[in-house]
Amino acid sequence: MIVQNPLRRCAALSAAALLALAGCSDGADGGKSASEDHVALTELSDRLVEGDGHAYTAEYLVEGSEESVLVAVDPDAGTAAVVVGDRPEVWTGEDETELTSWLGLELDGILPADEAVASWLTATATDASASTEFSNTTLAGELADCVVVQGAEDSPVGAFEVCVTTVGVIASVTAKVGDTAYTAKLVNYHDGVDAGWLDEITGQATTANQ
C-alpha cells in the first residue's frame, strides 16, 4: 500500500519563471511576456529531465478507463516496477538508459516518457505560434506547476496540458500523439520504494534483465 507523503515542497524556480507560472502580466498589454513563458517552459522541461535520478512510487488513474497504473523506480537500487491493473512487471539492472527504455515500453500508450514531455516543452519555449497558460495545483498531496499549450506549430505535439511536481514527476498529462491519447492523473505518491512490497510482487511478475 502506498503511504502518502504529507510534506509539501517548494518549487525551485527562477523569479521570471515564477511570474510566468503565476500568470502575472507584463503591465503594458496585460499579457505574459514571451521571455517569461520561455523561462517557465524551460524550467518545467529541466525539472522533468533532472528528476530522473530519484526513487519514487507513483500511482496514476487513466481517465475514462478507470485503469490504475503504478510506477515504482529506484535507480540507486537498480530496481523498478510497473503494475497495470493487476499485472506486475519488474526490472532489475544497473544501466539507467536501459531502465528508461524499459519504462517507455511498459508505459507505452499509458504515460509518455519524461524525456518526451520535456522535448514538447523545450520546443514550445521557442515556438512563437504557441499559446500558453500557466497555473499550479495539488495532486495526491504534491504541489505541481501546470501549462496548457495550444497551437504550437514547431513542437512535436501542438496541443497538450501537463503538470509537473516540484521533484520532477509528471502529475497529470492530457495529449494526443498520433493515434495515442494520454489522459493520466496522479492519485497517490511518495518518495522512495517500499522494498518489502517490491519483494512481494517480484514473485508474481515477469522480471527483465535477469
ABEGO torsion letter per residue (X at the ends): XBBBBABBBBBBBBAAAAAAAAGBBAGAAGBBBAAAAAAAAAAAAAAAAAAAABBBBBBBBBBGAGBBBBBBBBAAAGBBBBBBEABBBBBBEABAAAAAAAAAAAABGABBBAAAAAAAAAAAAABAABBBBBBBBBBGGBBBBBBBBBGBAABABABBBBBBBAAGBBABBBBBBEABBBBBBBABBBBEBBAAAAAAAAAABBBBGX
